[in-house]
Amino acid sequence: MTAHSDLQEAADSPVDDMDSAAAAISRRLEEPDDGDIDEAPQSDDNSEQPEADDDELDVTGEDEQDDEPETPAIDAPASLTAEEKAAFAALDPKSQRYVADLEARRATQVQTATTKAAEAQRNAEASAARADAQAKAVYAQQLKAFADHLAPQRPDPMLAQTDPASYIALQAQYDAARAQHDEFVQHVSAMEQEAGTAMTEAETAERDRFLMSLPEVQNEETRNAFFEKAIGAAKTLGLDLNGLNAATGQEWKALADVASWKEKAEKYDAALSRQMQRVREGKKATTAKPNAAQPSSSEGRGVKDAKQRARQTGSVDDAARALRAAGF
């Protein structure tokens, strides 16, 4: 085996990078086989060395091309057309990332604007439906009043004695007009009922939209607690619980706010009670001190005034002043 074949074998062996390739070739140069040492001709001619150098350069060049890391491709945004996607694929990775970020931000802005527009449309449709229901209800009431004024009058029964033929004719006319009037009244009643149903549905939809805009109601974990607090406040205020079904969203929120205020007030009262209990305990401890120096008359009046002010106001700050005046 010749030195050139050894170099070629080292060059053809799999390597991970340029350093590994150079190390493999160096090992083959520094540790030749024993047979190669005996058979190698002794000559000063180094004509084959340039070939080894060429092989080494070729291996290095190939490894450099093979081991060059490839930048992962970025998927084109789904909103681009086929032509735009082709142009996107021709861009360098940095430009692709810039375009993808711009498109993602634009899509987010469009989604936000679309959501707001849809919400505004729903609100407008709900307001229009409620206004239409109100108009129908008013119209039905007006028609009902108009029908009452147009109710046909029964002919005078006395006419049957004086002019039976005329009475029979008028009675027939009355029966026909009454039938038409009754049909008209039924139509007006149906219209009024339909308007009332539409009004109830519009009010319910508006109430639900308002309640679902509240974070406490949106979150399923806190939704039941919200309504329980509102119902508890209604019970405390003595309201009719059956009337809560017709309550608006604003009224439900007001009841929940009342419950929250009541809870905070109870916590404040409990904290104030504990504070005043400590004040009373401090007063007892001061009275029970043996050989304690008696305060002067002016100091006694100051302590008395501070304690009296604390009892009247119930303020924590006044209670603290009373403690300081008493020497605590």
PEMOZI-V930904 format. One record per pair of residues at least 24 apart in sequence whose C-alpha atoms are under 8 Angstrom apart, sorted by the first residue. I is the first residue (numbers start at 0). GAP is how many residues later the second one is. D is the distance in Angstrom with one decimal. If there is no record, write none. Layout:
((I/GAP/D) (I/GAP/D))
//
This chain:
((0/34/7.8) (0/35/6.1) (1/34/6.6) (1/38/7.4) (2/33/7.7) (3/44/7.1) (3/47/7.6) (3/48/6.5) (6/45/6.5) (6/48/7.8) (7/44/7.9) (7/47/7.2) (10/44/7.3) (10/45/7.1) (10/48/6.1) (14/48/7.9) (15/47/7.9) (15/51/7.4) (16/46/6.2) (16/47/7.2) (16/50/6.3) (17/42/5.8) (17/45/6.1) (17/46/6.6) (20/38/7.4) (20/39/7.0) (20/42/8.0) (21/34/7.8) (21/38/7.9) (24/31/7.8) (75/24/7.1) (76/26/7.0) (76/27/7.9) (125/76/6.4) (125/79/7.5) (125/80/6.9) (126/75/7.9) (128/69/7.7) (128/73/6.4) (129/68/7.4) (129/69/5.9) (129/72/5.2) (129/73/7.2) (132/62/5.1) (132/63/7.2) (132/65/5.5) (132/66/5.2) (132/69/8.0) (133/61/7.0) (133/65/6.6) (135/55/7.4) (135/56/7.2) (135/59/5.5) (136/54/7.7) (136/55/5.5) (136/58/5.1) (136/59/6.6) (139/48/5.8) (139/49/7.4) (139/51/6.1) (139/52/5.1) (140/51/7.1) (142/45/6.6) (143/41/6.8) (143/44/6.3) (143/45/7.7) (146/34/7.3) (146/37/7.6) (146/38/6.7) (149/31/8.0) (150/27/7.3) (150/30/6.6) (151/25/6.3) (151/26/6.1) (151/29/7.7) (202/45/7.6) (203/44/7.9) (205/43/7.8) (206/41/5.4) (206/42/4.5) (206/43/7.8) (207/41/6.9) (209/39/5.7) (209/40/7.6) (210/38/5.6) (210/42/7.9) (225/30/6.4) (226/25/7.8) (226/29/7.3) (228/26/7.6) (228/27/5.5) (228/30/5.7) (228/31/7.7) (229/24/7.9) (229/25/4.6) (229/26/4.2) (229/27/7.8) (229/28/7.8) (229/29/6.5) (230/24/7.4) (230/25/8.0) (231/27/7.1) (232/25/6.4) (232/26/5.2) (271/42/7.4) (271/43/7.7) (271/44/6.6) (274/41/7.0) (274/44/7.7) (275/43/7.1) (278/40/7.0) (278/44/6.8) (281/41/7.8) (298/26/8.0))
//
